[in-house]
């Protein structure tokens, strides 16, 4: 997998400009452009920020079958959930299961 191409494809699928992805991720637009053009390499931390901006997980970035067509509400929920600690994630998961049942 070519990281630069994957980022470009995901950004276009989400219908995000480089500028908007920069706003959502906290990574500069020029850096995103450099990554997509193959002029810069990513750290895991930076890629994680970009994934948050895209509304996907880090694992989802590397999955060819990632469904990135999430609604804005689900993207917002995902972004907030990624800030939780592991015990908080467990509690949130349990809570969501009670809502479903």
N, C-alpha and C positions, 0 to 999 in steps of 0.2 A: 504494500500500500504506500502510495506517495502522499505524505502528509499535506503538502501544499495543495495538491489536487483535491484531496478529501475535504479540506477546509473550504475551498472554493465551491465545490459541489454542494456541501451542506448549507453554506451561506445562501447560495442561489435558491436551493430548495425551500429555505425558510423565507425567501423573498426579502432578505436583509441587504442593505447597502453596507459597504465597509464602515462607513461613518456610524450607522445605526448599531452594527455589531460592536464597534468600539465603545459606544455609549453603554450598551448592555453588559459588556464584559470588563470594562475598565482597562482595556488594552488599546493603545493608540491606533488610530486609523492607518498611519504610515507603517506601523509595525505589522498590522494585519496585511497590508498590501505587500510588504516585503516577504512575509511568510508565503502568501499565495503565489508570489513570483519566484519563490525558491531562493531568495536572497538572504533569508534569516532562518535560523533553526529555533525550535521551541524548547523551553523547559517544561517539565510536567506541570509546574505551578501555573505557567502562562496558558498552557493548553487547557487546564482545568477552568481557568477564568473564561476562556473563549467558549468552552462547552456550556458553562452557565449561561453565557450570552445567547448561545444557540438553543438553550432549553433541553440539552441532552446530558447524559452522564459521560464521564470519561470513557467508560467501557463502551458506551453507545457510539462514541466517535470512531472506534475501531471495528464496530460491527457493521457489516455490509447491509444487514437487514434492519437497521434502525428505523423505526417509525418516528419521523420527526414532525409529523403533521399534528402535533398536540395543539390544543386550543391555548389561547393566551392565559386563561385561568389556570390550566394545568401547568403551563410553563412557569407561571408565577409561583405556584405551589411547589414545584420542583426546585426552583431557585431558593425558596425559603427553607425547604427541607434539607437542602445541601449544607445549610449552616448549623444543623443540629448535631449534637453529640450522638455516639452510638446508642447509649441508653435512651435518649430522647427519641431516636428513630424507632426503637423497639416499642416505646409507649405510643408513638403516633401510629404505627402499623396496627397495634392492638385496637386503638381507638377507631381507626378507619374500618377495621373488620367488624366492630360493633355497629357502625353505621350501615354497613352493607347487609348484615343479618337481620 
